[in-house]
């Protein structure tokens, strides 16, 4: 079965993004696949390049990076949600004449068409957060 995930919650607000990453790992461990993870609204903060978590807290970005590296899962940040939150990749930083990218390179900024495509190419879309 092919899954895609929609993550709506900020990684620092509860355990929603951690649960989504754990779900993705479990899906893969059971022989299924993850087509794409789409981060919308506050979920786009998951792709923040400069996020640092205290030593006594779990790194909430690391599981997503491992998922992308180990299983070639696409991590997509909604462009309108990302821009409103100051989340810029290198291309958008140049476009808006900002000095630096604020998005981790494992994440891609793209439009809602990627979410529609994920729905069309997956058996299930699972939403986390709200």
N, C-alpha and C positions, 0 to 999 in steps of 0.2 A: 504494500500500500504506500502511496506517496502522500506525504503531509506537507503543508505549509503552515507557518505560524504567523500570527498577528500579535505584536506586543504593544500594549497601550500605556503601560505604567512606567514611571521613572524608576531606575534601578535603586535609588536611595529611599523609595517609599515602599516599605514592606518587602516581601519575598517573591513577588510576582515574577520578576525577570529571572530570578534564580530557579523558580519552579519551571518556567518555560524552557530554560537551558537544560535542566535535568530531564524534562519530558523529551526534549529533542534527543538527548543521549540515549534514553531508554528506547525510543522509537527505533533508532539506528541499531542498538544492541539486539533488538528483536527481529532484525532483518528487513525492516522497512527503510524508507528514505525520507529525507527532508529536502524538498525542492527549494524553498526560500523562506527566509525570516524577514518580515516587513515590520519595521518599527514606526509607529504613528503617534502623534501628539507627544506627550511627555516621555513616551518610550524612546524617542530619538536621543535622549540623554545617554542612553546605553552606549552610543558610539563616541562619547566624549574622549578625546585623546589625552586630555590633561587630568582626568579623574584619578584621584589617589584615595585609597580607603585606609582607615586606621589599621594598625597591626592586629587589633583584636577583632576585626571584621573581615568577612570573606570578600575577596576581590570579585566584584559583580560583573566585570567585563571579561575577565579571563576565561570563564566557561564558553563565552561566545567566540572568542578568538580561537580556542581549541577546536570548537565545532567547525569553524571556517577552515582552519588549517588541516585538520585531520580528515574531514569529510567533504571538503569543497562546497560547503553550504554558503549560499549567497546571503549576505547581511545587508539589507536595504533600508536606508533612512528616508522617510517621506520628505521630499524637498521643501514643501511649504511648512511642515511642522519643524523641520530642521532650521530653516532660515529664520523663522520667528524666534528661535531659541539660541541664535548665534552659532549654530552648528554649520561650519563651512568646510568642504573639502578643498583641495588645492585649486580646482577649476573655479568653484564658486568664490573663493577668496580673491582670485585674480579678477573675476567678473565684477565683483563689488568693491574692488580696489582696497582690500583689507590685506594686512601684512602677513597673516599666517593662517594656516589651516587649523581648525579646531576639532576635526573628525579623525578618528583612528583610521589608518590606511586599510584595515580589514573591512571597513564599512563603505558602502557606496551610497551616494545621494541620488535619488531618482524619483519619478512621479508615481501617482496612483495607478498608472497603467501596469506597473510591476505587480501591484496587488491583484489587479484584475487577471493578469497573466498567471499569477500564482494560483488563483482560484480555478482557472481553466485547465491548468496542467497538474492539478493535485486531486487526490480522491477526497481529502478532508482539509479544511482550513480551521485551525484551532486558535481561539482568541484568548489572550491572557491580559488581565487588567480591565479597567473600565473607567 
